[in-house]
Amino acid sequence: MEYEIYETDIFSKIYEGLEKKEQEWIDKTKLQLKTNPYVGKPL
């Protein structure tokens, strides 16, 4: 089962201004959360 990942407009604007390495890290995290939303520390 895959879950959906949503992002805010503000996040999208900030994301565009990040370095490529940071964008890749965020993309990997989003993929991981799609398959297992319980990974990592709860907010």
PDB file with one MODEL, atoms N, CA, C and O in Angstrom:
MODEL        1
ATOM      1  N   MET A   1       0.837  -1.180   0.000  1.00  0.00           N
ATOM      2  CA  MET A   1       0.000   0.000   0.000  1.00  0.00           C
ATOM      3  C   MET A   1       0.885   1.248   0.000  1.00  0.00           C
ATOM      4  O   MET A   1       1.844   1.348   0.766  1.00  0.00           O
ATOM      5  N   GLU A   2       0.544   2.189  -0.870  1.00  0.00           N
ATOM      6  CA  GLU A   2       1.279   3.455  -0.903  1.00  0.00           C
ATOM      7  C   GLU A   2       0.412   4.559  -0.316  1.00  0.00           C
ATOM      8  O   GLU A   2      -0.797   4.606  -0.543  1.00  0.00           O
ATOM      9  N   TYR A   3       1.035   5.427   0.428  1.00  0.00           N
ATOM     10  CA  TYR A   3       0.367   6.571   1.023  1.00  0.00           C
ATOM     11  C   TYR A   3       0.677   7.809   0.183  1.00  0.00           C
ATOM     12  O   TYR A   3       1.641   7.827  -0.583  1.00  0.00           O
ATOM     13  N   GLU A   4      -0.141   8.830   0.336  1.00  0.00           N
ATOM     14  CA  GLU A   4       0.078  10.070  -0.410  1.00  0.00           C
ATOM     15  C   GLU A   4       0.882  11.053   0.430  1.00  0.00           C
ATOM     16  O   GLU A   4       0.727  11.118   1.650  1.00  0.00           O
ATOM     17  N   ILE A   5       1.729  11.802  -0.227  1.00  0.00           N
ATOM     18  CA  ILE A   5       2.540  12.828   0.425  1.00  0.00           C
ATOM     19  C   ILE A   5       2.075  14.183  -0.113  1.00  0.00           C
ATOM     20  O   ILE A   5       2.025  14.397  -1.324  1.00  0.00           O
ATOM     21  N   TYR A   6       1.742  15.076   0.789  1.00  0.00           N
ATOM     22  CA  TYR A   6       1.315  16.421   0.407  1.00  0.00           C
ATOM     23  C   TYR A   6       2.366  17.420   0.860  1.00  0.00           C
ATOM     24  O   TYR A   6       3.076  17.188   1.839  1.00  0.00           O
ATOM     25  N   GLU A   7       2.461  18.526   0.146  1.00  0.00           N
ATOM     26  CA  GLU A   7       3.378  19.590   0.552  1.00  0.00           C
ATOM     27  C   GLU A   7       2.687  20.937   0.377  1.00  0.00           C
ATOM     28  O   GLU A   7       1.812  21.102  -0.473  1.00  0.00           O
ATOM     29  N   THR A   8       3.095  21.879   1.188  1.00  0.00           N
ATOM     30  CA  THR A   8       2.504  23.207   1.127  1.00  0.00           C
ATOM     31  C   THR A   8       3.166  24.027   0.024  1.00  0.00           C
ATOM     32  O   THR A   8       4.239  23.679  -0.469  1.00  0.00           O
ATOM     33  N   ASP A   9       2.520  25.102  -0.349  1.00  0.00           N
ATOM     34  CA  ASP A   9       3.091  26.004  -1.362  1.00  0.00           C
ATOM     35  C   ASP A   9       4.412  26.599  -0.878  1.00  0.00           C
ATOM     36  O   ASP A   9       5.364  26.734  -1.647  1.00  0.00           O
ATOM     37  N   ILE A  10       4.453  26.949   0.397  1.00  0.00           N
ATOM     38  CA  ILE A  10       5.673  27.535   0.960  1.00  0.00           C
ATOM     39  C   ILE A  10       6.817  26.529   0.892  1.00  0.00           C
ATOM     40  O   ILE A  10       7.938  26.888   0.532  1.00  0.00           O
ATOM     41  N   PHE A  11       6.538  25.260   1.240  1.00  0.00           N
ATOM     42  CA  PHE A  11       7.574  24.235   1.158  1.00  0.00           C
ATOM     43  C   PHE A  11       8.073  24.088  -0.279  1.00  0.00           C
ATOM     44  O   PHE A  11       9.277  23.970  -0.510  1.00  0.00           O
ATOM     45  N   SER A  12       7.160  24.095  -1.232  1.00  0.00           N
ATOM     46  CA  SER A  12       7.541  23.945  -2.646  1.00  0.00           C
ATOM     47  C   SER A  12       8.489  25.058  -3.085  1.00  0.00           C
ATOM     48  O   SER A  12       9.446  24.812  -3.819  1.00  0.00           O
ATOM     49  N   LYS A  13       8.220  26.278  -2.633  1.00  0.00           N
ATOM     50  CA  LYS A  13       9.083  27.410  -2.993  1.00  0.00           C
ATOM     51  C   LYS A  13      10.459  27.271  -2.348  1.00  0.00           C
ATOM     52  O   LYS A  13      11.478  27.528  -2.988  1.00  0.00           O
ATOM     53  N   ILE A  14      10.484  26.865  -1.084  1.00  0.00           N
ATOM     54  CA  ILE A  14      11.758  26.680  -0.391  1.00  0.00           C
ATOM     55  C   ILE A  14      12.544  25.548  -1.039  1.00  0.00           C
ATOM     56  O   ILE A  14      13.756  25.651  -1.229  1.00  0.00           O
ATOM     57  N   TYR A  15      11.845  24.466  -1.376  1.00  0.00           N
ATOM     58  CA  TYR A  15      12.474  23.289  -1.988  1.00  0.00           C
ATOM     59  C   TYR A  15      13.194  23.668  -3.277  1.00  0.00           C
ATOM     60  O   TYR A  15      14.302  23.196  -3.532  1.00  0.00           O
ATOM     61  N   GLU A  16      12.578  24.506  -4.081  1.00  0.00           N
ATOM     62  CA  GLU A  16      13.193  24.926  -5.347  1.00  0.00           C
ATOM     63  C   GLU A  16      14.512  25.651  -5.140  1.00  0.00           C
ATOM     64  O   GLU A  16      15.398  25.587  -5.991  1.00  0.00           O
ATOM     65  N   GLY A  17      14.647  26.342  -4.013  1.00  0.00           N
ATOM     66  CA  GLY A  17      15.855  27.110  -3.737  1.00  0.00           C
ATOM     67  C   GLY A  17      16.957  26.317  -3.058  1.00  0.00           C
ATOM     68  O   GLY A  17      18.048  26.843  -2.844  1.00  0.00           O
ATOM     69  N   LEU A  18      16.696  25.060  -2.714  1.00  0.00           N
ATOM     70  CA  LEU A  18      17.692  24.244  -2.023  1.00  0.00           C
ATOM     71  C   LEU A  18      18.738  23.709  -2.998  1.00  0.00           C
ATOM     72  O   LEU A  18      18.533  23.687  -4.211  1.00  0.00           O
ATOM     73  N   GLU A  19      19.847  23.285  -2.439  1.00  0.00           N
ATOM     74  CA  GLU A  19      20.886  22.656  -3.245  1.00  0.00           C
ATOM     75  C   GLU A  19      20.409  21.283  -3.704  1.00  0.00           C
ATOM     76  O   GLU A  19      19.521  20.688  -3.095  1.00  0.00           O
ATOM     77  N   LYS A  20      20.997  20.798  -4.764  1.00  0.00           N
ATOM     78  CA  LYS A  20      20.591  19.513  -5.359  1.00  0.00           C
ATOM     79  C   LYS A  20      20.689  18.370  -4.344  1.00  0.00           C
ATOM     80  O   LYS A  20      19.811  17.508  -4.298  1.00  0.00           O
ATOM     81  N   LYS A  21      21.737  18.359  -3.541  1.00  0.00           N
ATOM     82  CA  LYS A  21      21.940  17.293  -2.561  1.00  0.00           C
ATOM     83  C   LYS A  21      20.808  17.283  -1.527  1.00  0.00           C
ATOM     84  O   LYS A  21      20.324  16.219  -1.142  1.00  0.00           O
ATOM     85  N   GLU A  22      20.394  18.459  -1.087  1.00  0.00           N
ATOM     86  CA  GLU A  22      19.295  18.553  -0.126  1.00  0.00           C
ATOM     87  C   GLU A  22      17.975  18.100  -0.751  1.00  0.00           C
ATOM     88  O   GLU A  22      17.174  17.434  -0.095  1.00  0.00           O
ATOM     89  N   GLN A  23      17.748  18.458  -2.013  1.00  0.00           N
ATOM     90  CA  GLN A  23      16.542  18.032  -2.715  1.00  0.00           C
ATOM     91  C   GLN A  23      16.500  16.510  -2.839  1.00  0.00           C
ATOM     92  O   GLN A  23      15.444  15.899  -2.666  1.00  0.00           O
ATOM     93  N   GLU A  24      17.642  15.900  -3.137  1.00  0.00           N
ATOM     94  CA  GLU A  24      17.709  14.447  -3.256  1.00  0.00           C
ATOM     95  C   GLU A  24      17.379  13.777  -1.922  1.00  0.00           C
ATOM     96  O   GLU A  24      16.673  12.770  -1.894  1.00  0.00           O
ATOM     97  N   TRP A  25      17.887  14.330  -0.814  1.00  0.00           N
ATOM     98  CA  TRP A  25      17.612  13.779   0.509  1.00  0.00           C
ATOM     99  C   TRP A  25      16.114  13.843   0.812  1.00  0.00           C
ATOM    100  O   TRP A  25      15.541  12.885   1.331  1.00  0.00           O
ATOM    101  N   ILE A  26      15.489  14.965   0.489  1.00  0.00           N
ATOM    102  CA  ILE A  26      14.049  15.120   0.710  1.00  0.00           C
ATOM    103  C   ILE A  26      13.270  14.147  -0.160  1.00  0.00           C
ATOM    104  O   ILE A  26      12.301  13.548   0.305  1.00  0.00           O
ATOM    105  N   ASP A  27      13.674  13.978  -1.406  1.00  0.00           N
ATOM    106  CA  ASP A  27      13.000  13.038  -2.305  1.00  0.00           C
ATOM    107  C   ASP A  27      13.080  11.609  -1.783  1.00  0.00           C
ATOM    108  O   ASP A  27      12.092  10.877  -1.837  1.00  0.00           O
ATOM    109  N   LYS A  28      14.242  11.202  -1.277  1.00  0.00           N
ATOM    110  CA  LYS A  28      14.397   9.857  -0.716  1.00  0.00           C
ATOM    111  C   LYS A  28      13.505   9.679   0.513  1.00  0.00           C
ATOM    112  O   LYS A  28      12.892   8.627   0.694  1.00  0.00           O
ATOM    113  N   THR A  29      13.437  10.703   1.349  1.00  0.00           N
ATOM    114  CA  THR A  29      12.603  10.645   2.544  1.00  0.00           C
ATOM    115  C   THR A  29      11.131  10.529   2.172  1.00  0.00           C
ATOM    116  O   THR A  29      10.392   9.765   2.791  1.00  0.00           O
ATOM    117  N   LYS A  30      10.704  11.280   1.168  1.00  0.00           N
ATOM    118  CA  LYS A  30       9.320  11.219   0.721  1.00  0.00           C
ATOM    119  C   LYS A  30       8.977   9.825   0.186  1.00  0.00           C
ATOM    120  O   LYS A  30       7.896   9.306   0.466  1.00  0.00           O
ATOM    121  N   LEU A  31       9.881   9.222  -0.575  1.00  0.00           N
ATOM    122  CA  LEU A  31       9.652   7.867  -1.084  1.00  0.00           C
ATOM    123  C   LEU A  31       9.533   6.859   0.055  1.00  0.00           C
ATOM    124  O   LEU A  31       8.691   5.963   0.020  1.00  0.00           O
ATOM    125  N   GLN A  32      10.380   7.016   1.056  1.00  0.00           N
ATOM    126  CA  GLN A  32      10.351   6.116   2.201  1.00  0.00           C
ATOM    127  C   GLN A  32       9.034   6.268   2.970  1.00  0.00           C
ATOM    128  O   GLN A  32       8.452   5.277   3.410  1.00  0.00           O
ATOM    129  N   LEU A  33       8.572   7.498   3.129  1.00  0.00           N
ATOM    130  CA  LEU A  33       7.321   7.744   3.837  1.00  0.00           C
ATOM    131  C   LEU A  33       6.111   7.223   3.065  1.00  0.00           C
ATOM    132  O   LEU A  33       5.104   6.850   3.668  1.00  0.00           O
ATOM    133  N   LYS A  34       6.202   7.193   1.738  1.00  0.00           N
ATOM    134  CA  LYS A  34       5.097   6.669   0.932  1.00  0.00           C
ATOM    135  C   LYS A  34       4.845   5.198   1.236  1.00  0.00           C
ATOM    136  O   LYS A  34       3.695   4.759   1.265  1.00  0.00           O
ATOM    137  N   THR A  35       5.896   4.445   1.460  1.00  0.00           N
ATOM    138  CA  THR A  35       5.740   3.018   1.700  1.00  0.00           C
ATOM    139  C   THR A  35       5.560   2.693   3.178  1.00  0.00           C
ATOM    140  O   THR A  35       4.895   1.714   3.518  1.00  0.00           O
ATOM    141  N   ASN A  36       6.141   3.499   4.056  1.00  0.00           N
ATOM    142  CA  ASN A  36       6.030   3.257   5.491  1.00  0.00           C
ATOM    143  C   ASN A  36       5.940   4.592   6.223  1.00  0.00           C
ATOM    144  O   ASN A  36       6.970   5.187   6.539  1.00  0.00           O
ATOM    145  N   PRO A  37       4.726   5.076   6.499  1.00  0.00           N
ATOM    146  CA  PRO A  37       4.582   6.391   7.138  1.00  0.00           C
ATOM    147  C   PRO A  37       4.989   6.408   8.610  1.00  0.00           C
ATOM    148  O   PRO A  37       5.000   7.471   9.231  1.00  0.00           O
ATOM    149  N   TYR A  38       5.319   5.263   9.171  1.00  0.00           N
ATOM    150  CA  TYR A  38       5.672   5.195  10.583  1.00  0.00           C
ATOM    151  C   TYR A  38       7.167   5.195  10.821  1.00  0.00           C
ATOM    152  O   TYR A  38       7.608   5.009  11.956  1.00  0.00           O
ATOM    153  N   VAL A  39       7.965   5.400   9.771  1.00  0.00           N
ATOM    154  CA  VAL A  39       9.411   5.408   9.900  1.00  0.00           C
ATOM    155  C   VAL A  39       9.866   6.740  10.515  1.00  0.00           C
ATOM    156  O   VAL A  39       9.242   7.776  10.285  1.00  0.00           O
ATOM    157  N   GLY A  40      10.921   6.710  11.274  1.00  0.00           N
ATOM    158  CA  GLY A  40      11.467   7.927  11.855  1.00  0.00           C
ATOM    159  C   GLY A  40      10.791   8.318  13.162  1.00  0.00           C
ATOM    160  O   GLY A  40       9.973   7.577  13.708  1.00  0.00           O
ATOM    161  N   LYS A  41      11.146   9.483  13.641  1.00  0.00           N
ATOM    162  CA  LYS A  41      10.593   9.990  14.895  1.00  0.00           C
ATOM    163  C   LYS A  41       9.242  10.643  14.645  1.00  0.00           C
ATOM    164  O   LYS A  41       9.084  11.393  13.682  1.00  0.00           O
ATOM    165  N   PRO A  42       8.271  10.366  15.501  1.00  0.00           N
ATOM    166  CA  PRO A  42       6.964  11.032  15.329  1.00  0.00           C
ATOM    167  C   PRO A  42       7.069  12.508  15.669  1.00  0.00           C
ATOM    168  O   PRO A  42       7.830  12.903  16.553  1.00  0.00           O
ATOM    169  N   LEU A  43       6.305  13.307  14.967  1.00  0.00           N
ATOM    170  CA  LEU A  43       6.316  14.749  15.220  1.00  0.00           C
ATOM    171  C   LEU A  43       5.317  15.117  16.291  1.00  0.00           C
ATOM    172  O   LEU A  43       5.187  16.292  16.637  1.00  0.00           O
TER     173      LEU A  43
ENDMDL
END
